[in-house]
Amino acid sequence: MNQPYTFSPKIENAAKEALSLCQNAFEEADRAADFNQQKVHRAFADCRVSESHFAGSTGYGYGDPGREVLDRVFAQITGSESALARHNFVSGTHAISTALFGVLRPGDTLLAVTGKPYDTLEEVIGLKGQGNGSLSDFGVHYSQIELLPDGSPDLAAIRANAPGKKAVYIQRSRGYSLRDSMDVETIGKIVRLVKGASPGTLVIVDNCYGEFVEETEPTDAGADLIVGSLIKNPGGGIAKTGGYIAGNAKAVELCSYRLTSPGMGGEVGCTLGETRNMLMGLYLAPTVTASAVKTAIFAAALFELLGYEVFPRYDAKRTDIIQAVKLGSRSKLTAFCRGIQKGAPVDSFVIPEAWDMPGYGDKVIMAAGAFTMGASIELSADAPMREPYAVWLQGGLTFPSGKLGVMLAAQNLIEN
């Protein structure tokens, strides 16, 4: 039988060697998936999820049992007192913005302890775009602590600067940087240090790309709030849109007032039939996340064998689904993304071009042929067109499809 795709001998041989190198790391991903699937199943059983919860509500959505059970399931899975999981969060940035505006007040200070946050938060904070309704416009102050040269948090600086701050902000994933992502153990160290120095300071974690990669979440380690997107890991490739906020009950309640209105909070909000998709996606999320992790591990091994610098390496501990590859030039970056696009199930014929994407300071090229637009739990790759011309790869609903996309990216690099 003819193979559907033909790769050069160089790519075929490198792929076989990469698979051999990855076996131990794959087993770690499978162990995490097995544990997390049990945790998810237990939450569904304990919260008595029923077919009746799939019925959608309209209008105000008063007393929507599906919305309420989804929140309870999310809270149990994340070790939280309370949660808001809603289809009307339009992105992870929207959910993070809601959380920050929910708990911060004029005169408060937000302290970021993992360096400069992701590009799309710059206007939320007020680092640019003055007058757009940012935290800065409302009198919220901002400061940040840079990571140490080795990419680890500056614990001494955090201890010295935490007192008097209303909230400390941690970005778990690397964003558009080449630093290591923060694992839950490290986040726990930061939480304990902050609470020891300033017990009233809230710790808020941007958990995007990290859910279900490890066996615990930052809330298990004491974080007051975690925030993320449902078109990333916890949506399992099924949720069409949405996001979540989970953590201590009082903080989540304040966030709910920002999402809807004071006095109404999480008690309103129709579900329009989306609850089934969100629950089903959440149930599948541990397995889908493991597929994305395996895709990232394979990509690291393959591109290292092809001579590229990768972050992290294939055998490194994983705490999110992102894999960075340092390509070194605009042309190679473009070729890589076009190869990933060829591996997409949707719009594989599209040729990605760099463009002025909303919320970013540089032109961004993005390969994202997905069943859900922008879903980065589906195989995708993106990068700003700037030095060091690295690409950030994430997703893969199944490992075989993710592996194919990675090999097509490598093939496209060779051909171009």
N, C-alpha and C positions, 0 to 999 in steps of 0.2 A: 504494500500500500504506500502510495506517495505521501510524503510528509507535507502538511499544509504550509509550512514555512521552511525555507532553506537558509541556513546560516553559514557563514564562512567557517572553515576548519578552526581558525583562531578562536572564534566565539564559541563554537561547539566544545572545543577542548577546555577552554577556560571555564565554561559553565559546568562541565562535568567535575573539574577540579574544585570549583567553588562549592558545589553540592556536597562533595566529600568533606570539605573543611567545615561546613556549617552544621553537621549532624548534632554535635553537642549543644550548640546554641538553639537549634530547632527543638530539641528535647526540653530545654528550659522554657521555651515559649509554650509548648504543649502542656507542661506542668502548670504554668500560670493559668492557661485556659481551662484546664480541668478543675482547678480550685475555684476560679471565678464563676464557672458554670454552676457549680454546686451552690455557691453563694447566691447567685441570681435565682436559681430554682427555689432555694429555701425562701427567699423574699417573696416570690410569686405565690408560693404555697401558704406562707404565714399571713400574707395580706389577702388571701382568698380571691385571687384574680378569677373572674368569671366572664363568660361570653357576654353577659349583660353589660359589662363595663365597656364593650366596644361600641355601644350605641352613642351617636354624637348628639350634642346639644347645640342649640342656636341662641341668638339673642344674648341675654346676660349670662346664661349658663349657670343659674343658681342651682346648687345641690347636685352638680354633675358627678355621679359616682365614679365614672371612669377617670376624670381628672383627679379626683381625690385619691383613688387607689394608686394611680401612677406616681403621685407625689410620695405616698407612703412606701411604695416599692423602691423608689429612688433613694429615699432617706435610709432605709434599711441596708441597701446594698452599699452605700457610701459611709455607713457608720455615723449618720447624721441625725439630729433631732427632728429636722424638718427639711423639706425640699420644694422647689418650684420647678416643674418640668412642663414647658409650654411650647406649643407650636408657633406662637406669635412672637417668640424671640427670633429675629431674622438672621442672626449670626452669633458667633462666639463673642465678637466685639460688642454687639448689642447687649448680650447678657452681662458681660463685664462692666459695660457702661452703667447698666441698670443697678448692678451691685454697688459700684462706687458711688453713684448719686444717691443710692438708697441709704447708705450708712454714714456718708460724709456731710458735714454742715459748714457754713461759712466760718472761716477762722481755723478749721481743722487742717492738719497736715497729713498728706499721703507720702509715705516713704517707700520707694522701690528699692529692694535690696539685691536684685539680680541685674543691675545695670539698667540701661534704657529699655523700656518695654517695646513690644512689637509695634511696627510702623503705624497700624491702624488706630492705635491708642493715643497717638501724639495729639490729635485734635480733641479727643475726649478729655485728656489731661489739661491741654492748653499749651503744649510745647510749640504748637504752630496753630494758625487759623484763629487768632484772637477775634473775639466778637461773635463766635459761632455757637455760644452757649456751653462752653467747656466748663470743667470744674474750676479752672482759674477765673473765668468770668463771674462765677458765683462765690468767689472769695476763698476757695480751697487752695491751700499752698501745696507745693510739691518739692520733694528733694529725692536724690537717688544716691545709692552707694554702688560703686563699680565692683565687679568681681575681681578677684585676685588674678595675677597673670596666668595661673594654672586653671582658671575657670571656676574655681571654688568660691563660695561666699566669704566675704570678709567678716568673720564672726566678731572680731574685736570692734570693728566700726559699727556693726549692727547693735552690739550691746551698748555702745556709747551713745548712739543716736536714737534708739527706740523710745526712751522716756519722753513723754509729752506728745508723741505722735498718735493720731487717732487710729491710723491703720498702716500696717506693713503689707506691701504687695510683693508676691513672689510669682515669677513667670516660670512654669515648670519646663516647658520646651525651649529649645534653643532659638526659636524664631529665625530671623535671617542673620544668624551668627554661627560660628563654628565651635562654640563652647559646648561642653557636655550639658545634657539636660539634667534637671534636678531629680534625683530619686527621692522616694518617700522618706527614707532614712535621713537624708540631708535636710529635707523640709522639716522633719520632726525636730532636728537639732536647732534649726532656726526658730521654730515655734517655741521650744522650751527656753531658748535664750531670750527671746522677746518677752515672753510672759514672766520670766524671772526678773527682767529689768524694768518692765512696765506692764503689770498685770491687766490693766484696762485697755491695752492696745489690741485691736483686732488684727488677725492675720488672714489675708485674702489670697487665694492661690488661683491663678489662671491655669486650669487643669487640662486645657485643650491638648489633644493628642496623647494624653497620658492614661486615660481611663482603661482599666483592665489589663494593662501591660504588666503591672506588678500585682501581688495578691492583696495589697492594701491601697487605700486612697489617702490623700493628705488629711482629710477629716479624721481618719483613724489615728493619725499622728497628732491631732489636736488643733488643726487649722479651724478657724471660725467659719470660713466660707470657702467653697470651691465652686468654680464656674466653668462651664464648657458648652460645646455645641453638639446638637443631635445629628448633624451631618458629618460628624467625625465619629470617633470610636463608639460612644454609647448609643448611637442610632442604628448600628449594625447594618448600614446600607439600606435599611427599609424606611426609616423616618424620612419624610419628604422635606422637613424643615424643623426648626426649633432649637431650643437650648435649655439649660438648667442652671439653677443656683441651689446649693445644698449646704447645710451647716447648722449652727446653733439657731434655735427657734426664734429668738428675738431679732437677730440679724436678718434671717430670711423674711420675717414679717416686715421689717423695714424695707427690704428690697421689693416685696410684693406691693407696697404702697407706691413705689416708683413705677412698677410695671403697669399697674392699673391706676388707682387713685387712693389717697389717704381715706381710711375708713372702709374701703372695699377690699383692697389687697387680693389675696389668693382665693377669696370666696366667690369671685366672679370670673368669667372668661369662658365662652363657649368653645367646644372642642371640634365641631364641624366634622366629626367622623375620623379625626386623626389619631385618636387614642389607640386604636388597634395597631396602626403602623408604629407608633412610638413604643408600645408594649412589646410587639413582636420584634422590633429592631433591638430593643434592650435585651430581650431574651437571647437573641443570636449574637449579641455584641462580643462576648468573650471569645467565641470561635472566629468570628470575622476579624477581631483585633489581632488574634494570633496569626492569622493569614497575612495581615499587613506587616506584623513584626517579622515574619519569615521572609517576606518579600524584601524588607529593608536589609535583613542579614545577608540574604543572597546577593543583593546589589552591592553591599560593602565588599564581600569576598570577590565577586566578579570584577569590579572596577579596580580593586587593589591589584588583582592579578594582571589587569590590563595596564597598570602603571600609574594609576591616579591615586591621589591622597583622599582618604575617606574619613568621615566623622559621624559616628564612632566606627571602630573596626568591627569586623564580623563577630569576633569573640568577646566583645565588650558587653557589660551588663546593660540591658535595655530598660529604659524607663519611659519611653514614648515610641511612636511609630515612625519617627522622622529619620531619614538617612541623607546626609549631606555628602556631595561629591565635588571636589575642587577641580574644575575643568580648565581654568586658566585663560580662556579667551571667549570673546563674544560669539565667534563662529561655532566653537565646540558646545557652548551653552545652548545655542539655538538648535544645533543638530541633535543634542540629547533630548530636548523637549519635543522636537518633532518626531523622534523615534518613539518616545513614550506615547505620543498622540496616536501613532500607528497601532499601538497596543490597546487602545481604548475600544470598548464595545460600541460606543456611540460617537459619531463624528470622527471616526478614524481617518477619514479622507481630508480633514481640515488641516491646514498648515499654520501652526501657531506663529504669531508675530508679537514682538514687544509693543506694549501700549501704555497709555497713561491711565492706569487703573485707579479708581477712587480710593483715597486713603493712603496712597503711597507717594513718596517723594521722588522716586526714580521710575523710569519705564519698567514694567514687569512683563516677563514672558511666562506663559502658563500653558501647560498641557493638561487638559481636564475634560476628556470625553466621557461623561458619566451619565448614569440613569437619573441622577439628581444633580442639578446644576451646582457646581462648586463643591460637591461632596468630596472631602479629602480623606474619607475612609475608603473611597474608590481610588484606584491607581491614578495618581496625578503627580505633577512636578512643576515647580515654579521657582522663580528667582528674579531679583532686581538686576537690571543691566548695569552692574557696577563691579569694581574689583572686590574680591578676587575671582569673579565669574564662577562662583560655586552654584550648584543647583540643590534644591531641597526636594527630596522625593518622599512621598508618603502614600499609604493606602494599598489596596489589593483585596478585593472581596473574597477571592480564593487564592491560594498560593500558586497553582498552575497558571492562572491568568496573570498574576503579578510577575511571576518568573518570565513569562512570555514577553510582557511589556518591557522588562529590564533588558532582556536579550535584544529586543528590537531597537532599544535606545543605543546599546553598544554597537549593533550592526550599523545603525545610521551614522554613528560617529566615525566608524571605519570608512564607510562609503563616501563621506563628505569631508 
